[in-house]
Amino acid sequence: MKVSLVVSTYNWPQALDLALAAIARQSRLPDEVIVADDGSAAPTRELIERVAMRFPVRLVHVWQEDIGFRLARVRNRAIAASLGDYLIFLDGDMVIERNFVADHIAAARPRCFTQGQRTLAGETLSARMLATHQLDVHPFAADLTHRGGAWRLPLLRTTYRARNYGKKRVMGCNQGFWREDLVAVNGFDERMAGWGREDTELAVRAYHAGLRRIQLYGTAVAVHLHHRQRGDSNAGTPNDAYLAESEHLRRTRCDHGVADHLADFAVAPTDLRATAGP
């Protein structure tokens, strides 16, 4: 199957550079990488164009105007632009272990989505990783929390169980979906502006549509760099109400989602490697 890796970002090119370097050394490369950019300024575009000169797979930059936190919308645009059968979602401030893509592929099953974990690098460790371009982090490294997610132990994993795990541990920064399933539920609900709940609401609709979740333990390892939240809560936004509504009404499809963008990408966007300088 063809795999698209969707990397969301906003105005942190240093972290994105590290994330793309980790992607470029994967044991099983994705077939394309789509940077889903929620309105970053010129330095991010310039970084992506530099990386494209040496990147091993198709590299696409999907950008939208910065008029507030619209992660749901830019991810939908990335879904619409994608050429893969299977999409893996990753944040642009996460550094993945070299078997991350292969682990998601190994767990993929029809009518299921995969959910990975993450380990959190503290401020000191994150600064060192960025300064030295460090891609490997030992599970016993200092300044690491949720370190249980730092271990890759594929020989100890149990048989993948596909079931409804509810809302617990739903994280859009480490998920895999079949593209046809995302299109069927209409992707992310674009009413979800501002921080939080867009990933959980998608999972809820996926459950209602008959999809099940495969929780990944000991595989798909990713280190999340320390940063201040871009809006550290969703207090004062309607996102919780939208989530509750989808649960109560057992929604399987949102009104405004990926379908709104499919026509924009009827022609596949340019692979930036084709326009990169020498």
Long-range contacts (C-beta under 8 A, 24 or more apart in sequence): 1-84, 1-85, 1-86, 1-105, 1-108, 2-31, 2-32, 2-83, 2-84, 2-85, 2-86, 3-30, 3-31, 3-32, 3-84, 3-85, 3-86, 3-87, 3-88, 3-101, 3-104, 3-105, 4-30, 4-31, 4-32, 4-33, 4-34, 4-78, 4-82, 4-83, 4-84, 4-86, 4-87, 4-88, 4-179, 5-30, 5-32, 5-33, 5-34, 5-87, 5-88, 5-90, 5-101, 6-34, 6-36, 6-75, 6-78, 6-79, 6-82, 6-87, 6-88, 6-89, 6-90, 7-33, 7-34, 7-35, 7-36, 7-90, 7-91, 7-92, 8-36, 8-37, 8-38, 8-71, 8-74, 8-75, 8-78, 8-89, 8-90, 8-91, 8-92, 8-173, 9-35, 9-36, 9-37, 9-38, 9-40, 9-44, 9-91, 9-92, 9-93, 10-37, 10-38, 10-39, 10-40, 10-66, 10-92, 10-230, 11-39, 11-40, 11-41, 11-43, 11-44, 12-44, 12-92, 12-93, 12-227, 13-40, 13-43, 13-44, 13-46, 13-47, 14-130, 15-92, 15-93, 15-130, 15-225, 15-227, 16-44, 16-47, 16-48, 16-92, 16-93, 17-47, 17-51, 17-133, 18-95, 18-129, 18-130, 18-133, 18-135, 18-225, 19-90, 19-91, 19-92, 19-93, 19-94, 19-95, 19-96, 20-48, 20-51, 20-55, 21-133, 21-135, 22-95, 22-96, 22-97, 22-98, 22-100, 22-135, 23-96, 23-101, 24-54, 24-55, 24-56, 25-98, 25-135, 26-96, 26-98, 26-99, 26-100, 26-101, 26-102, 27-98, 27-99, 27-101, 27-102, 28-99, 28-101, 28-102, 28-105, 29-56, 29-57, 29-101, 30-57, 30-84, 30-88, 30-101, 31-57, 31-58, 31-83, 31-84, 32-57, 32-58, 32-59, 32-60, 32-82, 32-83, 32-84, 32-271, 33-57, 33-58, 33-59, 33-60, 34-60, 34-61, 34-62, 34-78, 34-81, 34-82, 35-59, 35-60, 35-61, 35-62, 35-92, 36-62, 36-74, 36-75, 36-77, 36-78, 37-61, 37-62, 37-63, 37-64, 37-74, 38-64, 38-66, 38-69, 38-70, 38-71, 38-74, 39-63, 39-64, 39-65, 39-66, 39-67, 39-70, 40-66, 48-272, 49-272, 49-275, 49-276, 49-277, 52-272, 52-273, 52-275, 52-276, 53-273, 53-276, 53-277, 53-278, 55-272, 55-273, 58-83, 58-271, 58-273, 59-271, 59-272, 59-273, 60-269, 60-270, 60-271, 60-272, 61-269, 61-272, 62-269, 68-193, 68-194, 69-193, 69-194, 69-195, 69-230, 69-231, 70-190, 70-193, 71-172, 71-188, 71-192, 71-198, 72-187, 72-188, 72-189, 72-190, 72-192, 72-193, 72-198, 73-188, 73-190, 73-193, 75-172, 75-187, 75-188, 75-198, 76-187, 76-188, 76-190, 76-257, 76-258, 76-260, 76-261, 77-261, 77-264, 77-265, 79-179, 79-182, 79-183, 79-187, 79-258, 79-261, 80-258, 80-261, 80-262, 80-264, 80-265, 81-265, 81-268, 81-269, 82-179, 83-268, 84-179, 85-178, 85-179, 85-180, 86-176, 86-177, 86-178, 86-179, 87-176, 87-177, 87-178, 87-179, 87-182, 88-175, 88-176, 89-172, 89-173, 89-174, 89-175, 89-176, 89-177, 90-173, 90-174, 90-222, 91-173, 91-224, 93-224, 93-225, 93-227, 94-118, 94-173, 94-174, 94-222, 94-223, 94-224, 94-225, 95-129, 95-135, 95-137, 95-222, 95-223, 95-225, 96-220, 96-221, 96-222, 96-223, 97-136, 97-152, 97-220, 97-221, 97-222, 99-152, 99-154, 99-219, 99-221, 100-220, 100-221, 100-222, 103-152, 103-154, 103-216, 103-219, 103-220, 103-221, 104-176, 104-216, 104-220, 106-219, 107-160, 107-176, 107-214, 107-216, 107-219, 107-220, 108-176, 108-178, 108-214, 109-160, 109-162, 109-214, 110-178, 111-162, 111-178, 111-181, 111-210, 111-211, 111-212, 112-162, 112-211, 112-212, 112-213, 112-214, 113-175, 113-176, 113-177, 113-178, 113-181, 113-203, 113-206, 113-211, 113-212, 113-213, 113-214, 114-175, 114-176, 114-177, 114-213, 114-214, 114-216, 114-220, 115-165, 115-169, 115-170, 115-171, 115-174, 115-175, 115-203, 115-213, 115-214, 115-215, 115-216, 116-171, 116-174, 116-175, 116-176, 116-216, 116-219, 116-220, 116-221, 116-222, 117-146, 117-148, 117-149, 117-169, 117-171, 117-174, 117-216, 117-217, 117-220, 117-221, 117-222, 118-146, 118-149, 118-171, 118-173, 118-174, 118-222, 118-223, 118-224, 119-144, 119-145, 119-146, 119-147, 119-148, 119-149, 119-150, 119-221, 119-222, 119-223, 119-224, 120-144, 120-145, 120-146, 120-223, 120-224, 120-226, 121-223, 121-224, 121-225, 121-226, 122-226, 123-226, 125-226, 126-225, 126-226, 126-227, 129-223, 129-225, 130-225, 137-223, 144-223, 149-221, 149-222, 150-221, 150-223, 151-218, 151-221, 152-218, 152-219, 152-221, 153-218, 153-219, 154-218, 154-219, 156-218, 157-217, 157-218, 157-219, 158-217, 160-214, 161-214, 161-215, 162-212, 162-213, 162-214, 163-212, 163-213, 164-207, 164-212, 164-213, 165-213, 165-215, 167-200, 167-203, 167-204, 169-215, 170-199, 170-200, 170-203, 171-199, 172-198, 172-199, 172-202, 173-222, 173-224, 174-220, 174-222, 175-199, 177-206, 181-206, 181-209, 181-211, 182-258, 183-258, 183-259, 183-262, 184-209, 184-253, 185-209, 185-211, 185-252, 185-253, 185-254, 185-257, 186-253, 186-254, 186-255, 186-256, 186-257, 186-258, 186-259, 187-254, 187-257, 187-258, 187-259, 188-254, 188-257, 188-258, 189-242, 189-246, 189-254, 189-255, 189-256, 189-257, 190-254, 190-256, 190-257, 190-260, 191-238, 191-242, 191-254, 191-256, 192-239, 192-242, 193-237, 193-239, 194-231, 194-234, 194-237, 194-239, 195-229, 195-230, 195-231, 195-232, 195-233, 195-234, 195-237, 196-233, 196-234, 196-237, 196-239, 197-234, 197-239, 197-240, 197-242, 197-243, 198-239, 200-243, 201-239, 201-242, 201-243, 201-246, 201-254, 204-243, 204-246, 204-247, 204-251, 205-246, 205-251, 205-252, 205-253, 205-254, 208-246, 208-250, 208-251, 208-252, 209-252, 209-253
